[in-house]
Amino acid sequence: MTRTVLFDTETTGLESHLGHRVIEVAALELLNDLPTDRHFHALINPEREISYEAARVHGITNAQVAGKPRFAEIVMPLLEFLGDSTLVAHNAEFDFAFLNAELSLLGLPPLEPSRMIDTLALAKARFPGLPNSLDALCRRFSIDLSGRSRHNALLDCRLLAEVYVELMGGRQRGLSLAVEAVQAPLVSYSHSGLRTPRVVTPTAAELAAHATFVARLKGAIWMSA
């Protein structure tokens, strides 16, 4: 199975190069692009004030992070969870920049850009000219947004996991229909539920009538050899 990690961050501001810090990080494990039950989540003391503009977006206050661990205290469990997997995020350059700034402060190597998949870039390629925020994509794919009043890294990850599945081809992605056709029994469904399959075999008269009909067709490509 292919392991991928989808992640999101919330921060004290928008500019990592101006010293803004990560205050929340969440990550979800995906196997073959579908989420499992494994996740990582931490609120972090950024050791600086959260800007008013950032707090309006994610709703996290200075009081909420005051007693939380510093990034140095959660970095090893986070890196262990990320492993060497491909990393998926929405507007991934932003999240990579902030995590790499935190890693740099600790003298640790950065996350390689080659590991990055940006769902915002995927969405722009698929829906050019349309809004491609996480909210817009959830509405486009009929994903429930009722629990999202503000940004929240873990909730955003869970929503993005559903969006990512749709961007990568939906829940049928990776299924081998040829194998399933051989291995699975033929079943049919109705409003009343599962019915017993019935094999329909044409009679000799029906086969003869079909042959007569086909013979009257002009230029049928399956008749040429």
Beta strands, then each sheet from edge to edge (+ up, - down):
strand 1: 3-11
strand 2: 22-31
strand 3: 34-43
strand 4: 86-89
strand 5: 116-118
strand 6: 188-190
strand 7: 193-195
sheet 1: 3+ 2- 1+ 4+ 5+
sheet 2: 6+ 7-
end
